[in-house]
Amino acid sequence: MEGGVRIARLRATMRDPIQRALLFLELGVVSIVCAPLIKATYNLEGDGCNSLVTYDIIQFLKAWFDTHTEGLTFPGLQPMFDTAIDALMLTTFLGRSPDRSLYVNNLRTKVYLMVQGAREYFNNTIIGTLAAEVALYKTCKLVNPIAMQHFASLPEFTAAVRSLNRFNDAAINAMSVEYSTYRALIITFAEEEHDLTTHEDKLTAIMGFWKTKWHDIPTIAKLARYCMTLTPSSAAAERVFSVLKQLFSLNQMKTTLQDYVETAVMMRYNKYN
C-alpha cells in the first residue's frame, strides 16, 4: 500500500510542470553534492593501505565544500538551475513578463539550504565528532612516501609517532636513528617515475615502496605496518560476513563446515593463499 501511494505521488509530481522542475533540480543538486562523497566512500572501502590516504581524502572533501558552497559554484549545477528557472517562469507567467530575479533568488536560497545541510553534516560529524580519528589518519601520512613532505623535520616526526601512544621510547629512538635513511629513500622515490594518476595508482606505489625498502628502516616499517592495518571503513569486511550468511542457514552455521568456509574466505580476502 505504501509503495502504491508513493508511486501515485510521483506520478502527480511529474504531471505538474512546476513540481517536476523542482524535483529535477533537487535530484540534480543531490547527485552533484553526493558524487565526491560517494567516490570517497568507494575509495576507502577497497583493498590496500587506504588509511595512508584517508586524511588527504577528507581534506579534499572539506576544501570542495568550502570552495563551492557559498557561491553555489558546483560543476554542472548552473544548467540544471537555469532549466528549472525557465520552466517555472513559463508555467507561472505564461503571456507576461516575469521578474526572473525573484525566481533566481528563491531557488538559490532553496539550493543553498540543501547544500549547506550536507556541508554542516560533514563538518559536524567528520571534522567535529570524529576529530580524534581524523588526527590519527593524519599521523598515518608519516609512512606515506608521497605525502611525507608534511613532516619535514625529525621533531615533528617523533612527536606525531608519540601521539599514537603505541610505541615506547626505545622504539621511537630507533625510528629517530633511521629517520635520515628514511628521508633519503623518500627523495629517491620522488625522483623515480611513478604513475600517480588514480587512487589505485597511489596505493600501488606506496605498497611498492614498503615492499622493497622495509629492511632498510625496520623500526619505521613497524610503524608502517601498524598504520596500514587501520581500516577507515568496515564495509569490505562486512561484505565478507554477508556472503557467509548467505551460504548457511542458522542451523548450518553451527557446523564445522562453517568454520572451514569462514577461514577459507577470510584467507582469500586477505590474500594469504
C-alpha positions as CSV (number, residue, x, y, z in Angstrom):
1,M,0.0,0.0,0.0
2,E,2.7,2.4,1.0
3,G,4.6,1.8,-2.3
4,G,1.5,2.4,-4.3
5,V,0.9,5.7,-2.5
6,R,4.5,6.8,-3.3
7,I,4.1,5.9,-7.0
8,A,0.9,7.9,-7.1
9,R,2.5,10.9,-5.6
10,L,5.4,10.7,-8.0
11,R,3.1,10.5,-11.0
12,A,1.2,13.5,-9.7
13,T,4.5,15.4,-9.3
14,M,5.6,14.5,-12.9
15,R,2.2,15.8,-14.2
16,D,2.8,19.2,-12.5
17,P,5.3,21.3,-14.5
18,I,6.4,23.3,-11.5
19,Q,6.8,20.3,-9.2
20,R,8.6,18.4,-11.9
21,A,11.0,21.2,-12.5
22,L,11.7,21.5,-8.7
23,L,12.1,17.7,-8.5
24,F,14.7,17.6,-11.3
25,L,16.6,20.4,-9.7
26,E,16.6,18.7,-6.3
27,L,17.8,15.4,-7.8
28,G,20.5,17.3,-9.7
29,V,21.7,19.0,-6.6
30,V,21.8,15.7,-4.6
31,S,23.7,14.0,-7.4
32,I,26.3,16.8,-7.7
33,V,26.8,17.1,-4.0
34,C,26.9,13.4,-3.3
35,A,29.2,12.5,-6.2
36,P,32.6,13.2,-4.5
37,L,31.2,11.8,-1.2
38,I,30.3,8.5,-2.9
39,K,33.6,8.4,-4.7
40,A,35.5,9.0,-1.4
41,T,33.5,6.2,0.3
42,Y,34.2,3.8,-2.5
43,N,37.9,4.6,-2.3
44,L,38.0,4.0,1.4
45,E,36.2,0.6,1.1
46,G,38.6,-1.1,-1.2
47,D,41.6,-3.3,-0.5
48,G,45.0,-1.7,0.1
49,C,46.5,0.8,2.6
50,N,43.6,3.2,2.5
51,S,44.5,4.5,5.9
52,L,47.5,6.3,4.4
53,V,45.4,8.4,2.1
54,T,42.3,8.8,4.3
55,Y,43.3,12.2,5.7
56,D,44.0,13.6,2.2
57,I,40.6,12.4,1.0
58,I,38.9,14.1,4.0
59,Q,40.8,17.3,3.4
60,F,39.8,17.3,-0.3
61,L,36.2,17.0,0.6
62,K,36.4,19.8,3.2
63,A,38.1,22.1,0.6
64,W,35.5,21.1,-2.0
65,F,32.6,22.1,0.2
66,D,34.3,25.3,1.4
67,T,35.1,26.3,-2.2
68,H,31.7,25.7,-3.8
69,T,29.1,26.1,-1.1
70,E,28.9,29.8,-0.6
71,G,28.6,30.8,-4.3
72,L,26.9,27.6,-5.4
73,T,29.6,27.1,-8.0
74,F,29.3,23.3,-8.1
75,P,30.3,22.0,-11.6
76,G,27.2,21.1,-13.6
77,L,24.7,22.9,-11.3
78,Q,24.1,26.0,-13.4
79,P,22.4,24.3,-16.4
80,M,20.1,22.4,-14.1
81,F,19.4,25.7,-12.2
82,D,18.6,27.6,-15.5
83,T,16.3,24.8,-16.7
84,A,14.3,24.9,-13.5
85,I,14.0,28.7,-13.7
86,D,12.8,28.6,-17.3
87,A,10.2,26.0,-16.5
88,L,8.9,28.0,-13.6
89,M,8.7,31.2,-15.5
90,L,7.0,29.7,-18.5
91,T,4.4,27.9,-16.4
92,T,3.6,30.7,-13.9
93,F,3.8,33.8,-16.1
94,L,2.6,32.5,-19.4
95,G,2.0,35.5,-21.7
96,R,3.5,38.0,-19.2
97,S,7.0,39.4,-18.5
98,P,8.1,37.8,-15.2
99,D,10.7,39.1,-12.8
100,R,13.4,36.5,-13.3
101,S,15.5,37.8,-10.4
102,L,12.7,36.8,-8.0
103,Y,12.9,33.2,-9.1
104,V,16.6,33.2,-9.1
105,N,16.8,34.4,-5.5
106,N,14.2,32.0,-4.3
107,L,15.7,28.9,-5.9
108,R,19.2,29.9,-4.9
109,T,18.0,30.0,-1.3
110,K,16.4,26.6,-1.7
111,V,19.6,25.1,-3.2
112,Y,21.8,26.7,-0.7
113,L,19.9,25.2,2.2
114,M,20.2,21.8,0.7
115,V,23.9,22.1,0.1
116,Q,24.5,23.7,3.5
117,G,22.8,20.8,5.2
118,A,25.3,18.4,3.6
119,R,28.2,20.6,4.4
120,E,27.2,21.0,8.1
121,Y,26.8,17.3,8.5
122,F,30.2,16.7,7.1
123,N,31.8,19.4,9.3
124,N,29.9,18.3,12.5
125,T,30.5,14.6,12.0
126,I,33.8,14.1,10.2
127,I,35.6,17.2,11.3
128,G,33.9,17.5,14.6
129,T,32.7,14.3,16.3
130,L,35.4,12.2,14.6
131,A,38.2,14.7,15.0
132,A,40.4,12.3,17.0
133,E,40.1,9.6,14.3
134,V,40.9,12.2,11.6
135,A,44.0,13.2,13.5
136,L,45.0,9.6,13.7
137,Y,44.8,9.2,9.9
138,K,46.8,12.4,9.6
139,T,49.6,10.7,11.6
140,C,49.4,7.8,9.1
141,K,50.8,10.1,6.5
142,L,54.1,9.6,8.3
143,V,54.5,6.4,6.3
144,N,53.1,7.6,3.0
145,P,56.2,8.4,0.9
146,I,54.0,10.6,-1.4
147,A,52.9,12.8,1.5
148,M,55.9,12.8,3.8
149,Q,56.8,16.4,2.9
150,H,54.2,17.4,5.5
151,F,56.5,16.1,8.2
152,A,59.7,17.9,7.2
153,S,61.6,17.6,10.5
154,L,62.6,14.9,12.9
155,P,60.9,16.6,15.9
156,E,57.6,16.7,14.0
157,F,58.0,13.1,13.1
158,T,58.8,11.8,16.6
159,A,56.0,14.0,18.1
160,A,53.5,12.5,15.7
161,V,54.6,9.0,16.5
162,R,54.5,9.6,20.2
163,S,50.9,10.9,19.9
164,L,49.8,7.4,18.8
165,N,50.6,6.1,22.3
166,R,51.6,2.9,20.5
167,F,55.4,2.8,20.6
168,N,57.7,3.0,23.6
169,D,60.7,5.4,23.9
170,A,63.2,2.7,22.7
171,A,61.2,2.2,19.5
172,I,60.8,5.9,18.9
173,N,64.6,6.4,19.5
174,A,65.3,3.7,16.9
175,M,63.0,5.4,14.5
176,S,64.9,8.6,15.1
177,V,68.1,6.8,14.1
178,E,66.5,5.5,10.9
179,Y,64.9,8.9,10.0
180,S,67.7,10.2,7.9
181,T,67.8,7.0,5.9
182,Y,64.0,7.2,5.5
183,R,64.2,10.7,4.2
184,A,66.9,9.7,1.7
185,L,64.7,6.8,0.5
186,I,61.7,9.2,0.0
187,I,63.9,11.6,-2.0
188,T,64.9,8.7,-4.3
189,F,61.3,7.6,-4.5
190,A,60.2,11.1,-5.6
191,E,62.8,11.2,-8.3
192,E,61.6,8.0,-9.8
193,E,58.8,7.8,-12.3
194,H,55.5,6.6,-10.7
195,D,52.0,6.7,-12.2
196,L,50.0,8.5,-9.5
197,T,47.0,9.3,-11.7
198,T,44.4,7.4,-9.8
199,H,43.7,6.4,-6.2
200,E,44.7,2.8,-7.0
201,D,48.0,4.0,-8.6
202,K,48.9,5.8,-5.4
203,L,48.2,2.8,-3.2
204,T,50.3,0.6,-5.6
205,A,53.2,3.0,-5.4
206,I,53.1,3.2,-1.6
207,M,52.9,-0.6,-1.2
208,G,55.8,-1.0,-3.7
209,F,57.9,1.4,-1.6
210,W,57.5,-0.6,1.6
211,K,57.8,-4.0,0.0
212,T,61.3,-3.0,-1.2
213,K,62.5,-0.7,1.5
214,W,61.3,-2.1,4.8
215,H,64.5,-3.9,5.6
216,D,66.5,-0.6,5.4
217,I,64.3,1.0,8.1
218,P,62.9,-1.9,10.1
219,T,61.6,0.1,13.0
220,I,59.8,2.7,10.9
221,A,58.5,-0.3,8.9
222,K,56.7,-1.4,12.1
223,L,55.0,2.0,12.2
224,A,54.0,1.4,8.6
225,R,52.5,-2.0,9.4
226,Y,50.5,-0.5,12.2
227,C,49.2,2.3,10.1
228,M,48.3,0.0,7.2
229,T,46.2,-2.2,9.5
230,L,43.9,0.6,10.4
231,T,40.6,0.5,8.4
232,P,38.7,3.7,7.7
233,S,35.7,1.7,6.6
234,S,34.4,-1.7,7.7
235,A,32.2,-2.1,4.6
236,A,34.5,-4.5,2.8
237,A,34.8,-6.8,5.8
238,E,31.1,-6.7,6.4
239,R,30.5,-7.8,2.8
240,V,32.6,-10.9,3.5
241,F,30.4,-11.8,6.5
242,S,27.3,-11.2,4.4
243,V,28.5,-13.8,1.9
244,L,28.9,-16.3,4.7
245,K,25.4,-15.7,6.0
246,Q,24.0,-16.3,2.5
247,L,25.8,-19.6,2.3
248,F,24.4,-21.1,5.5
249,S,21.1,-21.3,7.4
250,L,21.1,-20.7,11.1
251,N,21.4,-24.4,11.8
252,Q,24.2,-24.9,9.3
253,M,26.1,-22.0,10.8
254,K,26.7,-24.2,13.9
255,T,28.5,-26.9,11.9
256,T,32.2,-27.5,11.5
257,L,31.8,-26.6,7.8
258,Q,31.0,-23.0,8.8
259,D,34.5,-22.7,10.4
260,Y,36.2,-24.2,7.4
261,V,34.4,-21.9,4.9
262,E,34.8,-18.8,7.1
263,T,38.5,-19.4,7.4
264,A,38.9,-20.0,3.7
265,V,37.0,-16.8,2.8
266,M,39.0,-14.7,5.2
267,M,42.3,-16.1,4.0
268,R,41.2,-15.5,0.4
269,Y,40.1,-11.9,1.2
270,N,43.4,-11.1,3.0
271,K,45.4,-12.7,0.1
272,Y,47.2,-15.2,2.3
273,N,46.6,-18.1,0.0
